[in-house]
């Protein structure tokens, strides 16, 4: 495994064998482990995501000197999007002094780490991915699926195509095909789509694509034969551009294709160009260099020749998502410091309290430079998502443009599903829900 120390290399000396409690007692810096994948078929998507996280860390150190005087360190660990390598990265980095939380950057790795995080008491931040049922903070005390799940995304797509058809009742008799990555990630939206199909009478066709997704001719032959009214694309990495090329080759209208927010970024369409024109995808954030936070990254990092990747990719969809993830991690630490002591390194348990008490209203987002980047977000002990909103953006052949207002997932449908799924998970694992009193005395 290739580990790249990116700041304060001396920090690691002599600590590899330290236990977590002992390491935390010695911690002088807040450490952020960065699981990433810059190699393999998912590298075009994983790289800008990783670049955004690193550049935000660099910007905070250059502009602010850390968090209330606490300096930040980080180290990247290459997973190649492989679950076993992701687990190995977690095991090697979890006991480092000042460890904060983990962003697994993969649904498969998240599945594998959920039980470990519960045992180790280390938060997992899985923004827009992971287990949809982990929105239930009383059942999953260490998982934080901030800004939405695959169920919220699938629900919003159904709402959007229903609006195009003239109402949910107009979906009766329609055909929707789900072309999905045959992995835990790709399978996650299926229960929600099946429930919506039952409610509204549309026909749902499930078309799995074997990872990594470079061979899809048979899949798109089925699409051509079935002639669905809409195709939902649940892809990642090379699968997305391959799907768009196959849709073009078989004549399926790109304007009837809707991707998840992991299938709606520049790497997914740039090689297809005009051939992807009209393709739609969910969007959690924009692609722009205009926001203040992006301008600060350019000023404090790239203008000094310290950028992690190309300057012209700063502000792209996945880069900005990495920035958002790192900002939320920092805000969790800052929020925890307000309770447990400013200027101190926070333990993972204290960071969990911070994650459960985020209150990013518009005023706070503006102060952070995130105006126009994301919607307000507020978490609690029970709510580990904080926001269930998304928009649609559409590729015009050269750039992404927003083509819808914000949609909110239907909580009347999602909450019972989340509760039932979480209850089953706990029963299968022989676990209990958290005691409500724990929320009052967190930390």
C-alpha positions in Angstrom: 0.0 0.0 0.0 1.3 3.4 -0.9 1.0 5.9 1.9 1.9 9.6 1.2 2.6 11.8 4.1 1.6 15.2 3.1 2.2 17.3 6.2 4.2 17.1 9.4 6.0 13.8 8.6 7.7 13.8 12.0 4.3 13.4 13.6 4.2 9.7 12.7 7.5 8.8 14.2 7.2 6.3 17.1 3.4 6.3 17.1 2.5 3.4 14.9 2.1 1.0 17.7 0.4 3.3 20.1 -3.1 2.4 21.3 -5.9 4.9 20.5 -6.3 6.2 24.1 -2.6 6.7 24.6 -2.2 8.3 21.2 -5.0 10.7 21.9 -3.4 11.7 25.2 -0.2 12.7 23.3 -2.0 14.4 20.4 -1.0 18.0 19.6 -2.5 18.2 16.2 -5.9 17.2 14.7 -5.2 14.4 12.3 -7.4 13.7 9.2 -6.9 10.3 7.5 -7.7 10.7 3.8 -8.8 7.5 2.1 -8.5 8.0 -1.6 -8.2 6.3 -5.0 -6.0 7.9 -7.6 -5.4 4.6 -9.4 -7.6 2.2 -11.3 -10.9 2.6 -13.2 -12.4 5.0 -10.6 -9.4 7.3 -10.5 -10.9 10.0 -12.8 -13.7 10.5 -10.2 -11.8 9.8 -7.1 -8.9 12.1 -7.8 -10.8 15.5 -7.9 -12.7 14.4 -4.8 -9.4 13.8 -3.0 -7.9 17.0 -4.4 -10.7 19.1 -2.9 -10.3 17.6 0.5 -6.5 18.2 0.5 -6.7 21.8 -0.8 -9.3 22.7 1.8 -6.9 21.5 4.5 -4.1 23.4 3.0 -6.2 26.6 2.7 -7.3 26.4 6.4 -3.7 26.0 7.5 -2.5 28.9 5.3 -5.3 31.3 6.0 -6.3 30.4 9.6 -3.4 28.4 11.0 -5.7 25.6 11.9 -8.9 25.4 14.0 -8.7 27.8 17.0 -5.0 27.4 17.1 -5.0 23.6 16.7 -2.8 22.7 13.8 -4.0 20.1 11.2 -2.2 17.1 9.8 -3.3 14.6 7.3 -2.1 11.6 5.4 -3.5 10.0 2.2 -4.0 6.3 1.9 -4.6 4.7 -1.5 -7.5 2.2 -1.7 -8.0 1.8 -5.4 -11.7 1.7 -4.4 -11.1 -1.9 -3.1 -12.8 -2.8 0.1 -10.0 -4.9 1.5 -7.5 -2.1 0.9 -9.9 0.4 2.4 -10.1 -1.6 5.6 -6.4 -1.9 5.7 -6.0 1.9 5.5 -8.5 2.3 8.3 -6.7 -0.2 10.5 -3.3 1.5 9.9 -4.5 5.0 10.5 -7.2 4.7 13.2 -4.8 4.8 16.1 -2.8 7.8 14.9 -2.5 10.7 17.4 -5.4 13.2 17.1 -7.4 11.0 14.6 -10.7 12.8 13.8 -13.0 10.7 11.6 -13.0 8.7 8.4 -14.5 9.5 5.0 -14.3 6.0 3.4 -15.0 7.4 -0.1 -16.8 4.1 -1.0 -20.1 2.5 -0.1 -18.4 -1.0 -0.1 -15.7 0.2 2.4 -18.4 1.9 4.5 -20.3 -1.4 4.8 -17.1 -3.1 5.9 -16.2 -0.4 8.4 -19.6 0.2 10.0 -19.2 -2.5 12.7 -15.5 -1.6 13.2 -16.4 2.1 13.8 -19.0 1.1 16.3 -16.4 -0.9 18.2 -13.6 1.7 17.9 -15.9 4.6 18.5 -14.7 6.6 15.4 -17.2 8.5 13.2 -17.7 7.7 9.6 -18.7 10.7 7.4 -20.4 9.4 4.2 -21.7 12.4 2.5 -24.3 11.3 -0.1 -23.4 7.6 0.0 -23.2 4.6 2.3 -26.1 2.8 4.0 -29.4 4.6 3.5 -30.7 3.3 6.8 -27.8 5.0 8.7 -29.7 8.2 8.6 -31.2 6.8 11.9 -28.7 8.1 14.4 -30.2 6.1 17.3 -29.4 2.9 15.4 -26.1 4.0 13.8 -24.4 6.2 16.3 -21.1 6.5 14.4 -22.4 6.8 10.8 -23.1 10.3 9.4 -24.7 10.2 6.0 -24.8 14.0 5.7 -26.7 15.8 2.9 -28.7 12.8 1.8 -28.7 9.1 1.0 -29.3 7.0 -2.1 -32.9 6.7 -1.0 -33.3 10.4 -0.9 -31.7 10.7 -4.3 -33.8 8.0 -5.9 -37.0 9.6 -4.4 -36.1 13.0 -5.8 -35.5 11.5 -9.3 -39.0 9.9 -9.2 -40.5 13.3 -8.1 -38.7 15.0 -10.9 -39.8 12.7 -13.7 -43.4 12.7 -12.3 -43.4 16.5 -12.5 -42.3 16.3 -16.1 -45.2 13.9 -16.8 -47.7 16.1 -15.1 -48.0 14.4 -11.6 -47.3 11.2 -9.7 -50.5 9.7 -11.0 -49.2 10.0 -14.6 -46.4 7.6 -13.8 -48.9 4.7 -14.0 -47.9 2.4 -16.9 -44.6 4.2 -17.5 -41.3 2.2 -17.7 -38.2 3.2 -15.7 -35.0 1.3 -16.1 -32.3 1.4 -13.4 -28.9 0.8 -15.0 -26.7 0.2 -11.9 -23.2 -0.7 -10.8 -23.5 -4.2 -9.5 -22.2 -3.5 -6.0 -23.5 -2.3 -2.7 -23.5 1.2 -4.0 -25.5 0.4 -7.1 -28.1 -1.8 -5.2 -28.8 0.8 -2.5 -31.6 2.7 -4.4 -33.6 -0.4 -5.4 -35.8 -0.7 -2.3 -37.0 2.9 -2.6 -37.6 2.6 -6.3 -39.6 -0.6 -5.7 -41.7 1.1 -3.1 -42.4 4.1 -5.4 -43.2 1.7 -8.3 -45.7 -0.1 -6.0 -47.3 3.2 -5.0 -47.5 4.7 -8.5 -47.8 1.8 -10.8 -44.8 2.3 -13.0 -42.7 -0.7 -14.3 -39.2 -0.9 -12.8 -36.5 -2.8 -14.8 -33.3 -3.6 -13.0 -30.2 -3.8 -15.3 -27.0 -4.5 -13.4 -23.6 -3.7 -14.9 -20.5 -5.7 -13.8 -17.8 -3.5 -12.3 -16.0 -1.5 -13.4 -18.5 -1.0 -16.2 -16.4 -0.9 -19.3 -18.6 -3.5 -21.0 -22.3 -2.5 -21.3 -23.4 -3.5 -24.9 -25.7 -6.2 -23.6 -27.2 -3.8 -21.1 -28.0 -1.2 -23.7 -29.4 -3.8 -26.0 -31.9 -4.5 -23.3 -32.6 -0.8 -23.0 -33.3 -0.6 -26.7 -35.6 -3.7 -26.6 -37.5 -2.5 -23.5 -37.7 1.2 -24.6 -38.1 2.6 -21.1 -39.5 6.1 -20.7 -36.6 7.0 -18.4 -33.2 5.5 -17.5 -31.8 6.1 -14.1 -28.0 5.7 -14.1 -26.4 4.6 -10.8 -22.8 4.5 -11.9 -19.4 5.6 -10.9 -16.1 6.1 -12.7 -15.7 4.8 -16.2 -19.1 3.2 -16.1 -20.8 6.6 -16.5 -19.0 7.7 -19.7 -19.4 4.2 -21.1 -23.1 4.3 -20.5 -23.5 7.7 -22.2 -21.5 6.4 -25.2 -23.6 3.3 -25.4 -26.8 5.3 -25.1 -25.6 7.5 -28.0 -24.7 4.4 -30.1 -28.1 2.8 -29.5 -30.0 6.0 -30.0 -31.4 6.3 -26.5 -32.2 10.0 -25.8 -29.8 11.5 -23.3 -32.5 13.9 -22.2 -34.4 10.9 -20.8 -31.4 9.8 -18.7 -30.9 10.8 -15.1 -27.9 10.0 -13.0 -27.3 9.9 -9.3 -25.0 12.7 -8.0 -22.0 10.4 -8.4 -22.8 10.2 -12.1 -23.1 13.9 -12.8 -19.6 15.4 -12.8 -17.1 16.6 -15.4 -15.2 13.2 -15.7 -18.5 11.5 -16.6 -19.2 13.7 -19.7 -16.0 15.4 -20.9 -14.9 12.4 -23.1 -18.4 12.2 -24.6 -18.8 16.0 -25.1 -21.7 16.9 -27.4 -22.7 13.2 -27.4 -23.8 13.7 -23.7 -25.8 16.9 -24.4 -29.1 16.8 -22.6 -28.0 14.3 -20.0 -29.3 15.0 -16.5 -28.1 14.2 -13.0 -28.8 14.9 -9.4 -26.7 17.8 -8.0 -25.8 18.4 -4.4 -23.5 21.3 -5.3 -22.5 23.5 -8.3 -19.5 23.5 -10.6 -18.0 27.0 -10.3 -15.0 28.9 -9.2 -17.1 31.9 -8.1 -17.9 30.9 -4.4 -15.8 32.6 -1.8 -14.3 29.4 -0.5 -13.1 28.4 -3.9 -11.6 31.8 -4.4 -9.8 31.4 -1.1 -8.4 28.1 -2.2 -7.1 29.7 -5.4 -5.6 32.6 -3.4 -4.0 30.7 -0.5 -3.1 27.4 -2.2 -2.9 27.5 -6.0 -1.5 31.0 -6.3 1.4 29.8 -4.2 2.0 26.8 -6.4 0.8 24.4 -3.7 -2.4 23.0 -5.3 -2.9 19.3 -5.2 -4.2 19.0 -8.8 -4.8 21.2 -11.9 -5.9 24.7 -11.2 -8.6 24.5 -13.9 -10.3 21.7 -12.1 -10.7 23.7 -8.9 -14.4 24.2 -8.3 -15.6 21.3 -10.5 -18.4 19.2 -9.2 -16.4 16.4 -7.4 -13.7 18.8 -6.3 -16.2 21.0 -4.6 -17.8 18.0 -3.0 -14.5 17.1 -1.4 -14.3 20.7 -0.2 -17.7 20.4 1.4 -16.8 17.1 3.1 -13.7 18.6 4.6 -15.5 21.7 5.7 -18.1 19.6 7.5 -15.3 17.7 9.2 -13.7 20.9 10.4 -17.1 22.3 11.6 -17.6 19.2 13.6 -14.2 19.8 15.3 -15.0 23.5 15.8 -18.4 22.7 17.2 -16.9 20.1 19.6 -14.3 22.7 20.8 -17.2 25.0 21.8 -18.2 22.4 24.3 -15.0 20.6 25.2 -12.4 23.4 25.0 -11.2 25.7 22.3 -7.6 25.2 21.3 -7.7 21.5 22.2 -7.4 18.4 20.0 -10.8 16.7 19.9 -11.2 12.9 20.4 -13.3 10.9 18.0 -16.1 10.8 20.6 -16.0 14.5 21.0 -16.1 14.9 17.2 -19.2 12.7 17.1 -20.9 15.2 19.4 -19.9 17.9 17.0 -21.3 16.0 14.1 -24.6 15.6 16.0 -24.8 19.2 16.8 -24.1 20.9 13.5 -26.2 24.0 12.8 -25.1 25.5 9.4 -27.7 28.1 8.8 -27.3 30.5 5.8 -25.4 33.0 8.0 -22.9 30.5 8.9 -22.5 29.2 5.4 -22.0 32.7 4.2 -19.3 33.2 6.8 -17.5 30.1 5.7 -17.6 31.2 2.0 -20.2 28.5 1.0 -22.9 30.8 -0.2 -24.4 29.2 -3.3 -22.5 26.0 -2.7 -24.9 24.0 -0.5 -28.2 24.3 1.5 -28.3 24.9 5.2 -27.8 21.7 7.3 -28.7 20.9 10.8 -28.1 17.5 12.6 -29.2 15.9 15.8 -28.7 12.7 17.8 -31.5 11.1 15.8 -30.9 12.8 12.4 -27.5 11.9 10.9 -28.3 13.5 7.5 -29.2 17.1 8.3 -30.5 17.8 4.8 -32.5 15.8 2.2 -32.5 18.3 -0.8 -31.0 18.1 -4.3 -31.5 19.7 -7.7 -31.1 18.5 -11.3 -28.4 19.8 -13.5 -28.1 19.2 -17.3 -25.0 18.9 -19.5 -25.2 21.3 -22.4 -22.3 19.8 -24.3 -19.6 21.9 -22.5 -20.8 22.6 -19.0 -23.4 21.8 -16.3 -26.4 24.0 -15.8 -29.1 23.8 -13.2 -32.4 22.9 -14.8 -34.7 22.5 -11.7 -35.4 24.1 -8.4 -34.6 22.3 -5.2 -36.5 19.1 -4.4 -36.8 17.6 -0.9 -37.2 13.8 -0.5 -40.6 12.7 0.8 -40.0 12.0 4.5 -43.4 10.3 4.8 -42.1 7.6 2.6 -38.4 7.5 3.7 -38.8 7.6 7.5 -40.8 4.4 7.9 -38.4 2.6 5.5 -35.3 3.9 7.4 -36.8 2.8 10.7 -37.8 -0.6 9.5 -34.4 -1.2 7.8 -32.5 0.0 10.9 -34.6 -2.2 13.2 -33.8 -5.2 11.0 -30.2 -4.4 10.9 -30.0 -4.1 14.7 -31.9 -7.4 15.1 -29.6 -9.2 12.7 -26.5 -7.9 14.5 -28.1 -8.4 18.0 -27.6 -4.7 18.8 -29.8 -2.2 20.7 -30.8 1.3 19.9 -29.0 4.0 21.8 -30.4 5.1 25.1 -31.9 8.6 24.6 -30.1 9.7 27.7 -26.8 9.2 25.9 -27.7 12.1 23.6 -28.0 14.4 26.7 -24.6 13.4 28.0 -22.7 12.9 24.8 -18.9 13.3 25.1 
